[in-house]
Amino acid sequence: MKSLTFVYRVGDKLYINLTNRCPCSCTFCIRQNGDGAYGSDSLWLEREPTCEEVLAEFDKYDMTGTVEIVFCGYGEPMERAEDVSFIGRELKKRYPEAVIRLNTNGLGDKINGRPTAPSLEGAVDVVSISLNSGSREDYNKVTRPKWEDSFESMLKFAEDSKKYVPQVMFTVVDVISEREINESRELAEKLGIPLRIRAYDS
């Protein structure tokens, strides 16, 4: 079922569902198991929202106690990199106390054909990048990306993001093997980027 759920709440966080487009087909993606996340309405969109529609959605919520606003829905937010930048800046003006986070597969440069990390300056406080594996071979098996060199592009985006965003982190999901988790940890340490091992359902 498709809907117009552009913004949804999970606890003390509000999530922005900008698009259903994504250049990956991850083996563990929650989109394969249902229509929503954490009790939300369907996140499959009838159409993509305008920036103005997304911002208007926030007027419907009591922001008291909201600690984080997250670009994360049923697609890759950086499919709309310019809109992430615009919306993020507007939200920082409105809600200066809230942390703004971007959850991304790190392939914004490949999607847009240009460096995208600079556009995040002043728009987001945290970039969380799905590392998924510690090697190109394992990454391609797990992530099944559109481009063969996606792993390298993702790593470059991560390093570039450190220049423009206060906090950058990698994540892996605990469905991958212990070997892959260890390799991911070693790679993250080498790049000086913290790694979060995320439970599949969180």
Contact map, one row per residue, 1 for C-alpha under 8 A:
1110000000000000000000000000000000100000010100000000000000000000000000000000000000000000000000000000000000000000000000000000000000000000000000000000000000000000000000000000000000000000000000000000000000
1111000000000000000000000000000000000000011111000000000000000000000000000000000000000000000000000000000000000000000000000000000000000000000000000000000000000000000000000000000000000000000000000000000000
1111100000000000000000000000000000000000111111000000000000000000000000000000000000000000000000000000000000000000000000000000000000000000000000000000000000000000000000000000000000000000000000000000000000
0111110000000000000000000000000000000000001111101000000000000000000000000000000000000000000000000000000000000000000000000000000000000000000000000000000000000000000000000000000000000000000000000000000000
0011111100000000100000000000000000000000111110000000000000000000000000000000000000000000000000000000000000000000000000000000000000000000000000000000000000000000000000000000000000000000000000000000000000
0001111100000001110000000000000000000000001000001000010010000000000000000000000000000000000000000000000000000000000000000000000000000000000000000000000000000000000000000000000000000000000000000000000000
0000111110000111100000000000000000000000000000000000010011000000000000000000000000000000000000000000000000000000000000000000000000000000000000000000000000000000000000000000000000000000000000000000000000
0000111111000111100000000000000000000001000000000000000000000000000000000000000000000000000000000000000000000000000000000000000000000000000000000000000000000000000000000000000000000000000000000000000000
0000001111111110000000000000000000000001000000000000000000000000000000000000000000000000000000000000000000000000000000000000000000000000000000000000000000000000000000000000000000000000000000000000000000
0000000111111110000000000000000000000100000000000000000000000000000000000000000000000000000000000000000000000000000000000000000000000000000000000000000000000000000000000000000000000000000000000000000000
0000000011111000000000000000000000000000000000000000000000000000000000000000000000000000000000000000000000000000000000000000000000000000000000000000000000000000000000000000000000000000000000000000000000
0000000011111100000000000000000000000000000000000000000000000000111100000000000000000000000000000000000000000000000000000000000000000000000000000000000000000000000000000000000000000000000000000000000000
0000000011111110000000000000000000000000000000000000000000000000011111000000000000000000000000000000000000000000000000000000000000000000000000000000000000000000000000000000000000000000000000000000000000
0000001111011111000000000000000000000000000000000000000000000000010111000000000000000000000000000000000000000000000000000000000000000000000000000000000000000000000000000000000000000000000000000000000000
0000001111001111100000000000000000000000000000000000000000000000000011111000000000000000000000000000000000000000000000000000000000000000000000000000000000000000000000000000000000000000000000000000000000
0000011100000111110000000000000000000000000000000000010000000000000011111000000000000000000000000000000000000000000000000000000000000000000000000000000000000000000000000000000000000000000000000000000000
0000111100000011111100000000000000000000001000000000000000000000000000111110100000000000000000000000000000000000000000000000000000000000000000000000000000000000000000000000000000000000000000000000000000
0000010000000001111100000000000000000000000000011000000000000000000000111010100100000000000000000000000000000000000000000000000000000000000000000000000000000000000000000000000000000000000000000000000000
0000000000000000111110000000000000000000000010011000000000000000000000001111101100000000000000000000000000000000000000000000000000000000000000000000000000000000000000000000000000000000000000000000000000
0000000000000000111111000000000000000000000110000000000000000000000000001111000000000000000000000000000000000000000000000000000000000000000000000000000000000000000000000000000000000000000000000000000000
0000000000000000001111100000000000000000000000000000000000000000000000000111001000000000000000000000000000000000000000000000000000000000000000000000000000000000000000000000000000000000000000000000000000
0000000000000000000111111000000000000000000000000000000000000000000000000011001000000000000000000000000000000000000000000000000000000000000000000000000000000000000000000000000000000000000000000000000000
0000000000000000000011111000000000000000000000000000000000000000000000000001000000000000000000000000000000000010000000000000000000000000000000001100000000000000000000000000000000000000000000000000000000
0000000000000000000001111100000000000000000000000000000000000000000000000000000000000000000000000000000000000000000000000000000000000000000000111100000000000000000000000000000000000000000000000000000000
0000000000000000000001111110100000000000000000000000000000000000000000000000000000000000000000000000000000000000000000000000000000000000000000111000000000000000000000000000000000000000000000000000000000
0000000000000000000000011111100000000000000000000000000000000000000000000000000000000000000000000000000000000000000000000000000000000000000001111000000000000000000000000000000000000000000000000000000000
0000000000000000000000001111100000000000000000000000000000000000000000000000000000000000000000000000000000000000000000000000000000000000000001110000000000000000000000000000000000000000000000000000000000
0000000000000000000000000111110100000000000000000000000000000000000000000000000000000000000000000000000000000000000000000000000000000000000001000000000000000000000000000000001000000000000000000000000100
0000000000000000000000001111111110000000000000000000000000000000000000000000000000000000000000000000000000000000000000000000000000000000000000000000000000000000000000000000000000000000000000000000000000
0000000000000000000000000001111111001000000000000000000000000000000000000000000000000000000000000000000000000000000000000000000000000000000000000000000000000000000000000000000000000000000000000000000000
0000000000000000000000000000111111110000000000000000000000000000000000000100000000000000000000000000000000000000000000000000000000000000000000000000000000000000000000000000000000000000000000000000000000
0000000000000000000000000001111111000000000000000000000000000000000000000000000000000000000000000000000000000000000000000000000000000000000000000000000000000000000000000000000000000000000000000000000000
0000000000000000000000000000111111100000000000000000000000000000000000000000000000000000000000000000000000000000000000000000000000000000000000000000000000000000000000000000000000000000000000000000000000
0000000000000000000000000000011111111000000000000000000000000000000000000000000000000000000000000000000000000000000000000000000000000000000000000000000000000000000000000000000000000000000000000000000000
1000000000000000000000000000001011111000111100000000000000000000000000000000000000000000000000000000000000000000000000000000000000000000000000000000000000000000000000000000000000000000000000000000000000
0000000000000000000000000000001001111111111100000000000000000000000000000000000000000000000000000000000000000000000000000000000000000000000000000000000000000000000000000000000000000000000000000000000000
0000000000000000000000000000010001111111101000000000000000000000000000000000000000000000000000000000000000000000000000000000000000000000000000000000000000000000000000000000000000000000000000000000000000
0000000001000000000000000000000000011111000000000000000000000000000000000000000000000000000000000000000000000000000000000000000000000000000000000000000000000000000000000000000000000000000000000000000000
0000000000000000000000000000000000011111100000000000000000000000000000000000000000000000000000000000000000000000000000000000000000000000000000000000000000000000000000000000000000000000000000000000000000
0000000110000000000000000000000000011111111000000000000000000000000000000000000000000000000000000000000000000000000000000000000000000000000000000000000000000000000000000000000000000000000000000000000000
0010100000000000000000000000000000111011111000000000000000000000000000000000000000000000000000000000000000000000000000000000000000000000000000000000000000000000000000000000000000000000000000000000000000
1110100000000000000000000000000000110001111110000000000000000000000000000000000000000000000000000000000000000000000000000000000000000000000000000000000000000000000000000000000000000000000000000000000000
0111110000000000100000000000000000111001111110000000000000000000000000001100000000000000000000000000000000000000000000000000000000000000000000000000000000000000000000000000000000000000000000000000000000
1111100000000000000100000000000000110000011111000000000000000000000000000100000000000000000000000000000000000000000000000000000000000000000000000000000000000000000000000000000000000000000000000000000000
0111100000000000001100000000000000000000011111110000000000000000000000000000000000000000000000000000000000000000000000000000000000000000000000000000000000000000000000000000000000000000000000000000000000
0111000000000000000000000000000000000000000111110000000000000000000000000000000000000000000000000000000000000000000000000000000000000000000000000000000000000000000000000000000000000000000000000000000000
0001000000000000000000000000000000000000000011111000000000000000000000000000000000000000000000000000000000000000000000000000000000000000000000000000000000000000000000000000000000000000000000000000000000
0000000000000000011000000000000000000000000011111100000000000000000000000000000000000000000000000000000000000000000000000000000000000000000000000000000000000000000000000000000000000000000000000000000000
0001010000000000011000000000000000000000000000111111110000000000000000000000000000000000000000000000000000000000000000000000000000000000000000000000000000000000000000000000000000000000000000000000000000
0000000000000000000000000000000000000000000000011111110000000000000000000000000000000000000000000000000000000000000000000000000000000000000000000000000000000000000000000000000000000000000000000000000000
0000000000000000000000000000000000000000000000001111111000000000000000000000000000100110000000000000000000000000000000000000000000000000000000000000000000000000000000000000000000000000000000000000000000
0000000000000000000000000000000000000000000000001111111100000000000000000000000000000000000000000000000000000000000000000000000000000000000000000000000000000000000000000000000000000000000000000000000000
0000000000000000000000000000000000000000000000001111111110000000000000000000000000000000000000000000000000000000000000000000000000000000000000000000000000000000000000000000000000000000000000000000000000
0000011000000001000000000000000000000000000000001111111111000000000000000000000000000010000000000000000000000000000000000000000000000000000000000000000000000000000000000000000000000000000000000000000000
0000000000000000000000000000000000000000000000000011111111100000000000000000000000000010001000000000000000000000000000000000000000000000000000000000000000000000000000000000000000000000000000000000000000
0000000000000000000000000000000000000000000000000001111111110000000000000000000000000000000000000000000000000000000000000000000000000000000000000000000000000000000000000000000000000000000000000000000000
0000011000000000000000000000000000000000000000000000111111111000000000000000000000000000000000000000000000000000000000000000000000000000000000000000000000000000000000000000000000000000000000000000000000
0000001000000000000000000000000000000000000000000000011111111000000000000000000000000000000000000000000000000000000000000000000000000000000000000000000000000000000000000000000000000000000000000000000000
0000000000000000000000000000000000000000000000000000001111111100000000000000000000000000000000000000000000000000000000000000000000000000000000000000000000000000000000000000000000000000000000000000000000
0000000000000000000000000000000000000000000000000000000111111100000000000000000000000000000000000000000000000000000000000000000000000000000000000000000000000000000000000000000000000000000000000000000000
0000000000000000000000000000000000000000000000000000000011111110000000000000000000000000000000000000000000000000000000000000000000000000000000000000000000000000000000000000000000000000000000000000000000
0000000000000000000000000000000000000000000000000000000000111111000000000000000000000000000000000000000000000000000000000000000000000000000000000000000000000000000000000000000000000000000000000000000000
0000000000000000000000000000000000000000000000000000000000001111110000000000000000000000000000000000000000000000000000000000000000000000000000000000000000000000000000000000000000000000000000000000000000
0000000000000000000000000000000000000000000000000000000000000111110000000000000000000000000000000000000000000000000000000000000000000000000000000000000000000000000000000000000000000000000000000000000000
0000000000010000000000000000000000000000000000000000000000000011111000000000000000000000000000000000000000000000000000000000000000000000000000000000000000000000000000000000000000000000000000000000000000
0000000000011100000000000000000000000000000000000000000000000011111110000000000000000000000000000100000000000000000000000000000000000000000000000000000000000000000000000000000000000000000000000000000000
0000000000011000000000000000000000000000000000000000000000000000111110000000000000000000000000001110000000000000000000000000000000000000000000000000000000000000000000000000000000000000000000000000000000
0000000000011100000000000000000000000000000000000000000000000000011111000000000000000000000000000111100000000000000000000000000000000000000000000000000000000000000000000000000000000000000000000000000000
0000000000001111000000000000000000000000000000000000000000000000011111100000000000000000000000000111100000000000000000000000000000000000000000000000000000000000000000000000000000000000000000000000000000
0000000000001111000000000000000000000000000000000000000000000000000111110000000000000000000000000001111000000000000000000000000000000000000000000000000000000000000000000000000000000000000000000000000000
0000000000000011110000000000000000000000000000000000000000000000000011111000100000010000000000000001111000000000000000000000000000000000000000000000000000000000000000000000000000000000000000000000000000
0000000000000011110000000000000000000000000000000000000000000000000001111111100000000000000000000000011100000000000000000000000000000000000000000000000000000000000000000000000000000000000000000000000000
0000000000000011111100000000000000000000001000000000000000000000000000111111100000000000000000000000000000000000000000000000000000000000000000000000000000000000000000000000000000000000000000000000000000
0000000000000000101110000000001000000000001100000000000000000000000000011111000000000000000000000000000000000000000000000000000000000000000000000000000000000000000000000000000000000000000000000000000000
0000000000000000111111000000000000000000000000000000000000000000000000011111100000000000000000000000000000000000000000000000000000000000000000000000000000000000000000000000000000000000000000000000000000
0000000000000000001111100000000000000000000000000000000000000000000000011111111000000000000000000000000110000000000000000000000000000000000000000000000000000000000000000000000000000000000000000000000000
0000000000000000111000000000000000000000000000000000000000000000000000111011111110010000000000000000011100000000000000000000000000000000000000000000000000000000000000000000000000000000000000000000000000
0000000000000000000000000000000000000000000000000000000000000000000000000001111110010000000000000000000100110010000000000000000000000000000000000000000000000000000000000000000000000000000000000000000000
0000000000000000001011000000000000000000000000000000000000000000000000000001111110000000000000000000000000010011000000000000000000000000000000000000000000000000000000000000000000000000000000000000000000
0000000000000000011000000000000000000000000000000000000000000000000000000000111111110000000000000000000000000000000000000000000000000000000000000000000000000000000000000000000000000000000000000000000000
0000000000000000000000000000000000000000000000000000000000000000000000000000111111111000000000000000000000010001000100100000000000000000000000000000000000000000000000000000000000000000000000000000000000
0000000000000000000000000000000000000000000000000000000000000000000000000000000111111100000000000000000000000000000000100000000000000000000000000000000000000000000000000000000000000000000000000000000000
0000000000000000000000000000000000000000000000000010000000000000000000000000000111111110000000000000000000000000000000000000000000000000000000000000000000000000000000000000000000000000000000000000000000
0000000000000000000000000000000000000000000000000000000000000000000000100000110111111111000000000000000000000000000000010010000000000000000000000000000000000000000000000000000000000000000000000000000000
0000000000000000000000000000000000000000000000000000000000000000000000000000000011111111100000000000000000000000000000110011000000000000000000000000000000000000000000000000000000000000000000000000000000
0000000000000000000000000000000000000000000000000010000000000000000000000000000001111111110000000000000000000000000000000010000000000000000000000000000000000000000000000000000000000000000000000000000000
0000000000000000000000000000000000000000000000000010011000000000000000000000000000111111111000000000000000000000000000000010000000000000000000000000000000000000000000000000000000000000000000000000000000
0000000000000000000000000000000000000000000000000000000000000000000000000000000000011111111100000001000000000000000000000111000000000000000000000000000000000000000000000000000000000000000000000000000000
0000000000000000000000000000000000000000000000000000000000000000000000000000000000001111111110000000000000000000000000000111000000000000000000000000000000000000000000000000000000000000000000000000000000
0000000000000000000000000000000000000000000000000000000000000000000000000000000000000111111111000000000000000000000000000000000000000000000000000000000000000000000000000000000000000000000000000000000000
0000000000000000000000000000000000000000000000000000001000000000000000000000000000000011111111110000000000000000000000000000000000000000000000000000000000000000000000000000000000000000000000000000000000
0000000000000000000000000000000000000000000000000000000000000000000000000000000000000001111111110101000000000000000000000010000000000000000000000000000000000000000000000000000000000000000000000000000000
0000000000000000000000000000000000000000000000000000000000000000000000000000000000000000111111110000000000000000000000000000000000000000000000000000000000000000000000000000000000000000000000000000000000
0000000000000000000000000000000000000000000000000000000000000000000000000000000000000000011111110000000000000000000000000000000000000000000000000000000000000000000000000000000000000000000000000000000000
0000000000000000000000000000000000000000000000000000000000000000000000000000000000000000001111111100000000000000000000000000000000000000000000000000000000000000000000000000000000000000000000000000000000
0000000000000000000000000000000000000000000000000000000000000000000000000000000000000000001111111110000000000000000000000000000000000000000000000000000000000000000000000000000000000000000000000000000000
0000000000000000000000000000000000000000000000000000000000000000001000000000000000000000000000111110000000000000000000000000000000000000000000000000000000000000000000000000000000000000000000000000000000
0000000000000000000000000000000000000000000000000000000000000000011110000000000000000000000100111111000000000000000000000000000000000000000000000000000000000000000000000000000000000000000000000000000000
0000000000000000000000000000000000000000000000000000000000000000001110000000000000000000000000011111100000000000000000000001110000000000000000000000000000000000000000000000000000000000000000000000000000
0000000000000000000000000000000000000000000000000000000000000000000111100000000000000001000100000111110000000000000000000011110000000000000000000000000000000000000000000000000000000000000000000000000000
0000000000000000000000000000000000000000000000000000000000000000000111100000000000000000000000000011111000000000000000000001111100000000000000000000000000000000000000000000000000000000000000000000000000
0000000000000000000000000000000000000000000000000000000000000000000001110000100000000000000000000001111100000000000000000001011100000000000000000000000000000000000000000000000000000000000000000000000000
0000000000000000000000000000000000000000000000000000000000000000000001110000100000000000000000000000111110000000000000000000001111000000000000000000000000000000000000000000000000000000000000000000000000
0000000000000000000000000000000000000000000000000000000000000000000000010001110000000000000000000000011111100000000000000000001111000000000000000000000000000000000000000000000000000000000000000000000000
0000000000000000000000000000000000000000000000000000000000000000000000000001000000000000000000000000001111110000000000000000000011100000000000000000000001000000000000000000000000000000000000000000000000
0000000000000000000000000000000000000000000000000000000000000000000000000000000000000000000000000000000111111000000000000000000011000000000000000000000011101100000000000000000000000000000000000000000000
0000000000000000000000000000000000000000000000000000000000000000000000000000010000000000000000000000000111111110000000000000000000000000000000000000010011001000000000000000000000000000000000000000000000
0000000000000000000000000000000000000000000000000000000000000000000000000000011010000000000000000000000011111111001100000000000000000000000000000000000000001000000000000000000000000000000000000000000000
0000000000000000000000000000000000000000000000000000000000000000000000000000000000000000000000000000000001111111111100000000000000000000000000000000000010001000000000000000000000000000000000000000000000
0000000000000000000000000000000000000000000000000000000000000000000000000000000000000000000000000000000000111111110000000000000000000000000000000000010010000000000000000000000000000000000000000000000000
0000000000000000000000100000000000000000000000000000000000000000000000000000011000000000000000000000000000111111100000000000000000000000000000000000000000000000000000000000000000000000000000000000000000
0000000000000000000000000000000000000000000000000000000000000000000000000000001010000000000000000000000000011111111100000000000000000000000000000000000000000000000000000000000000000000000000000000000000
0000000000000000000000000000000000000000000000000000000000000000000000000000000000000000000000000000000000001111111000000000000000000000000000000000000000000000000000000000000000000000000000000000000000
0000000000000000000000000000000000000000000000000000000000000000000000000000000000000000000000000000000000001101111100000000000000000000000000000000000000000000000000000000000000000000000000000000000000
0000000000000000000000000000000000000000000000000000000000000000000000000000000000000000000000000000000000011001111111000000000000000000000000000000000000001000000000000000000000000000000000000000000000
0000000000000000000000000000000000000000000000000000000000000000000000000000000010000000000000000000000000011001011111110000000000000000000000000000000000001000000000000000000000000000000000000000000000
0000000000000000000000000000000000000000000000000000000000000000000000000000000000000000000000000000000000000000001111111000000000000000000000000000000000001001100100000000000000000000000000000000000000
0000000000000000000000000000000000000000000000000000000000000000000000000000000000000000000000000000000000000000001111111000000000000000000000000000000000000001100100000000000000000000000000000000000000
0000000000000000000000000000000000000000000000000000000000000000000000000000000011001000000000000000000000000000000111111010000000000000000000000000000000000000000000000000000000000000000000000000000000
0000000000000000000000000000000000000000000000000000000000000000000000000000000000011000000000000000000000000000000111111111000000000000000000000000000000000000100110000000000000000000000000000000000000
0000000000000000000000000000000000000000000000000000000000000000000000000000000000000000000000000000000000000000000011111111000000000000000000000000000000000000000110000000000000000000000000000000000000
0000000000000000000000000000000000000000000000000000000000000000000000000000000000000001100000000000000000000000000000011111100000000000000000000000000000000000000110000000000000000000000000000000000000
0000000000000000000000000000000000000000000000000000000000000000000000000000000000011111100100000001000000000000000000111111100000000000000000000000000000000000000000000000000000000000000000000000000000
0000000000000000000000000000000000000000000000000000000000000000000000000000000000001001100000000011110000000000000000011111111000000000000000000000000000000000000010000000000000000000000000000000000000
0000000000000000000000000000000000000000000000000000000000000000000000000000000000000000000000000011100000000000000000000111111000000000000000000000000000000000000011100000000000000000000000000000000000
0000000000000000000000000000000000000000000000000000000000000000000000000000000000000000000000000011110000000000000000000001111100000000000000000000000000000000000011111000000000000000000000000000000000
0000000000000000000000000000000000000000000000000000000000000000000000000000000000000000000000000000111100000000000000000001111110000000000000000000000000000000100010111000000000000000000000000000000000
0000000000000000000000000000000000000000000000000000000000000000000000000000000000000000000000000000111100000000000000000000011111000000000000000000000000000000000000011110000000000000000000000000000000
0000000000000000000000000000000000000000000000000000000000000000000000000000000000000000000000000000001111000000000000000000001111100000000000000000000000000100000000011110000000000000000000000000000000
0000000000000000000000000000000000000000000000000000000000000000000000000000000000000000000000000000001111000000000000000000000111110000000000000000000000000000000000000111000000000000000000000000000000
0000000000000000000000000000000000000000000000000000000000000000000000000000000000000000000000000000000010000000000000000000000011111100001000000000000001000000000000000111000000000001000000000000000000
0000000000000000000000000000000000000000000000000000000000000000000000000000000000000000000000000000000000000000000000000000000001111100001001100000000000000000000000000011100100000001000000000000000000
0000000000000000000000000000000000000000000000000000000000000000000000000000000000000000000000000000000000000000000000000000000000111111011001000000000000000000000000000001000100011011000000000000000000
0000000000000000000000000000000000000000000000000000000000000000000000000000000000000000000000000000000000000000000000000000000000111111011000000000000000000000000000000000000000011111111000000000000000
0000000000000000000000000000000000000000000000000000000000000000000000000000000000000000000000000000000000000000000000000000000000001111111000000000001000000000000000000000000000000011000000000000000000
0000000000000000000000000000000000000000000000000000000000000000000000000000000000000000000000000000000000000000000000000000000000001111111100000000001100000000000000000000000000000000000000000000000000
0000000000000000000000000000000000000000000000000000000000000000000000000000000000000000000000000000000000000000000000000000000000000011111110000000000000000000000000000000000000000000000000000000000000
0000000000000000000000000000000000000000000000000000000000000000000000000000000000000000000000000000000000000000000000000000000000001111111111000000000000000000000000000000000000010000000000000000000000
0000000000000000000000000000000000000000000000000000000000000000000000000000000000000000000000000000000000000000000000000000000000111111111111110000001000000000000000000000000000000000000000000000000000
0000000000000000000000000000000000000000000000000000000000000000000000000000000000000000000000000000000000000000000000000000000000000001111111111001001000000000000000000000000000000000000000000000000000
0000000000000000000000000000000000000000000000000000000000000000000000000000000000000000000000000000000000000000000000000000000000000000111111110000000000000000000000000000000000000000000000000000000000
0000000000000000000000000111000000000000000000000000000000000000000000000000000000000000000000000000000000000000000000000000000000011000011111110000000000000000000000000000000000000000000000000000000000
0000000000000000000000011110000000000000000000000000000000000000000000000000000000000000000000000000000000000000000000000000000000010000001111111000000000000000000000000000000000000000000000000000000000
0000000000000000000000011110000000000000000000000000000000000000000000000000000000000000000000000000000000000000000000000000000000000000001111111100000000000000000000000000000000000000000000000000000000
0000000000000000000000111100000000000000000000000000000000000000000000000000000000000000000000000000000000000000000000000000000000000000000100111111010000000000000000000000000000000000000000000000000000
0000000000000000000000110000000000000000000000000000000000000000000000000000000000000000000000000000000000000000000000000000000000000000000000011111010000000000000000000000000000000000000000000000000000
0000000000000000000000000000000000000000000000000000000000000000000000000000000000000000000000000000000000000000000000000000000000000000000000001111110000000000000000000000000000000000000000000000000000
0000000000000000000000000000000000000000000000000000000000000000000000000000000000000000000000000000000000000000000000000000000000000000000100001111111000000000000000000000000000000000000000000000000000
0000000000000000000000000000000000000000000000000000000000000000000000000000000000000000000000000000000000000000000000000000000000000000000000000011111110000000000000000000000000000000000000000000000000
0000000000000000000000000000000000000000000000000000000000000000000000000000000000000000000000000000000000100100000000000000000000000000000000001111111111000000000000000000000000000000000000000000000000
0000000000000000000000000000000000000000000000000000000000000000000000000000000000000000000000000000000000000000000000000000000000000011001100000001111111100000000000000000000000000000000000000000000000
0000000000000000000000000000000000000000000000000000000000000000000000000000000000000000000000000000000000000000000000000000000000000001000000000000111111110000000000000000000000000000000000000000000000
0000000000000000000000000000000000000000000000000000000000000000000000000000000000000000000000000000000001101100000000000000000000000000000000000000111111111000000000000000000000000000000000000000000000
0000000000000000000000000000000000000000000000000000000000000000000000000000000000000000000000000000000011100000000000000000000000100000000000000000011111111100000000000000000000000000000000000000000000
0000000000000000000000000000000000000000000000000000000000000000000000000000000000000000000000000000000001000000000000000000000000000000000000000000001111111110000000000000000000000000000000000000000000
0000000000000000000000000000000000000000000000000000000000000000000000000000000000000000000000000000000000000000000000000000000000000000000000000000000111111111000000000000000000000000000000000000000000
0000000000000000000000000000000000000000000000000000000000000000000000000000000000000000000000000000000001111000001110000000000000000000000000000000000011111111100000000000000000000000000000000000000000
0000000000000000000000000000000000000000000000000000000000000000000000000000000000000000000000000000000001000000000000000000000010000000000000000000000001111111110000010000000000000000000000000000000000
0000000000000000000000000000000000000000000000000000000000000000000000000000000000000000000000000000000000000000000000000000000000000000000000000000000000111111111000000000000000000000000000100000000000
0000000000000000000000000000000000000000000000000000000000000000000000000000000000000000000000000000000000000000000011000000000000000000000000000000000000011111111100000000000000000000000000000000000000
0000000000000000000000000000000000000000000000000000000000000000000000000000000000000000000000000000000000000000000011010000001000000000000000000000000000001111111110010000000000000000000000000000000000
0000000000000000000000000000000000000000000000000000000000000000000000000000000000000000000000000000000000000000000000000000000000000000000000000000000000000111111111110000000000000000000000000000000000
0000000000000000000000000000000000000000000000000000000000000000000000000000000000000000000000000000000000000000000000000000000000000000000000000000000000000011111110000000000000000000000000000000000000
0000000000000000000000000000000000000000000000000000000000000000000000000000000000000000000000000000000000000000000011011100000000000000000000000000000000000001111111000000000000000000000000000000000000
0000000000000000000000000000000000000000000000000000000000000000000000000000000000000000000000000000000000000000000000011101111000000000000000000000000000000000111111110000000000000000000000000000000000
0000000000000000000000000000000000000000000000000000000000000000000000000000000000000000000000000000000000000000000000000000110000000000000000000000000000000000010111110000000000000000000000000000000000
0000000000000000000000000000000000000000000000000000000000000000000000000000000000000000000000000000000000000000000000000000111000000000000000000000000000000000010011111000000000000000000000000000000000
0000000000000000000000000000000000000000000000000000000000000000000000000000000000000000000000000000000000000000000000000000011110000000000000000000000000000100110011111100000000000000000000001100000000
0000000000000000000000000000000000000000000000000000000000000000000000000000000000000000000000000000000000000000000000000000011110000000000000000000000000000000000000111110000000000000000000001111000000
0000000000000000000000000000000000000000000000000000000000000000000000000000000000000000000000000000000000000000000000000000000111100000000000000000000000000000000000011111000000000000000100001111000000
0000000000000000000000000000000000000000000000000000000000000000000000000000000000000000000000000000000000000000000000000000000111110000000000000000000000000000000000001111100000000000000000000011110000
0000000000000000000000000000000000000000000000000000000000000000000000000000000000000000000000000000000000000000000000000000000001111000000000000000000000000000000000000111110100001001000000000011110000
0000000000000000000000000000000000000000000000000000000000000000000000000000000000000000000000000000000000000000000000000000000000010000000000000000000000000000000000000011111100000000000000000000111100
0000000000000000000000000000000000000000000000000000000000000000000000000000000000000000000000000000000000000000000000000000000000000000000000000000000000000000000000000001111110001000000000000000111100
0000000000000000000000000001000000000000000000000000000000000000000000000000000000000000000000000000000000000000000000000000000000000000000000000000000000000000000000000000111110000000000000000000001100
0000000000000000000000000000000000000000000000000000000000000000000000000000000000000000000000000000000000000000000000000000000000011000000000000000000000000000000000000001111111011000000000000000000000
0000000000000000000000000000000000000000000000000000000000000000000000000000000000000000000000000000000000000000000000000000000000000000000000000000000000000000000000000000011111111000000000000000000000
0000000000000000000000000000000000000000000000000000000000000000000000000000000000000000000000000000000000000000000000000000000000000000000000000000000000000000000000000000000111111100000000000000000000
0000000000000000000000000000000000000000000000000000000000000000000000000000000000000000000000000000000000000000000000000000000000000000000000000000000000000000000000000000000011111110000000000000000000
0000000000000000000000000000000000000000000000000000000000000000000000000000000000000000000000000000000000000000000000000000000000001100010000000000000000000000000000000000000111111111000000000000000000
0000000000000000000000000000000000000000000000000000000000000000000000000000000000000000000000000000000000000000000000000000000000001100000000000000000000000000000000000001010111111111100000000000100000
0000000000000000000000000000000000000000000000000000000000000000000000000000000000000000000000000000000000000000000000000000000000000100000000000000000000000000000000000000000001111111110000000000000000
0000000000000000000000000000000000000000000000000000000000000000000000000000000000000000000000000000000000000000000000000000000000001110000000000000000000000000000000000000000000111111111000000000000000
0000000000000000000000000000000000000000000000000000000000000000000000000000000000000000000000000000000000000000000000000000000000111110000000000000000000000000000000000001000000011111111100000010000000
0000000000000000000000000000000000000000000000000000000000000000000000000000000000000000000000000000000000000000000000000000000000000100000000000000000000000000000000000000000000001111111110000010000000
0000000000000000000000000000000000000000000000000000000000000000000000000000000000000000000000000000000000000000000000000000000000000100000000000000000000000000000000000000000000000111111111000000000000
0000000000000000000000000000000000000000000000000000000000000000000000000000000000000000000000000000000000000000000000000000000000000100000000000000000000000000000000000000000000000011111111100000000000
0000000000000000000000000000000000000000000000000000000000000000000000000000000000000000000000000000000000000000000000000000000000000000000000000000000000000000000000000100000000000001111111111110000000
0000000000000000000000000000000000000000000000000000000000000000000000000000000000000000000000000000000000000000000000000000000000000000000000000000000000000000000000000000000000000000111111111100000000
0000000000000000000000000000000000000000000000000000000000000000000000000000000000000000000000000000000000000000000000000000000000000000000000000000000000000000000000000000000000000000011111111000000000
0000000000000000000000000000000000000000000000000000000000000000000000000000000000000000000000000000000000000000000000000000000000000000000000000000000000000010000000000000000000000000001111111000000000
0000000000000000000000000000000000000000000000000000000000000000000000000000000000000000000000000000000000000000000000000000000000000000000000000000000000000000000000000000000000000000000111111100000000
0000000000000000000000000000000000000000000000000000000000000000000000000000000000000000000000000000000000000000000000000000000000000000000000000000000000000000000000011100000000000000000111111110000000
0000000000000000000000000000000000000000000000000000000000000000000000000000000000000000000000000000000000000000000000000000000000000000000000000000000000000000000000011100000000000000000110011111000000
0000000000000000000000000000000000000000000000000000000000000000000000000000000000000000000000000000000000000000000000000000000000000000000000000000000000000000000000001111000000000001100100001111100000
0000000000000000000000000000000000000000000000000000000000000000000000000000000000000000000000000000000000000000000000000000000000000000000000000000000000000000000000001111000000000000000000000111110000
0000000000000000000000000000000000000000000000000000000000000000000000000000000000000000000000000000000000000000000000000000000000000000000000000000000000000000000000000011110000001000000000000011111000
0000000000000000000000000000000000000000000000000000000000000000000000000000000000000000000000000000000000000000000000000000000000000000000000000000000000000000000000000011110000000000000000000001111101
0000000000000000000000000000000000000000000000000000000000000000000000000000000000000000000000000000000000000000000000000000000000000000000000000000000000000000000000000000111000000000000000000000111111
0000000000000000000000000001000000000000000000000000000000000000000000000000000000000000000000000000000000000000000000000000000000000000000000000000000000000000000000000000111000000000000000000000011111
0000000000000000000000000000000000000000000000000000000000000000000000000000000000000000000000000000000000000000000000000000000000000000000000000000000000000000000000000000000000000000000000000000001111
0000000000000000000000000000000000000000000000000000000000000000000000000000000000000000000000000000000000000000000000000000000000000000000000000000000000000000000000000000000000000000000000000000011111
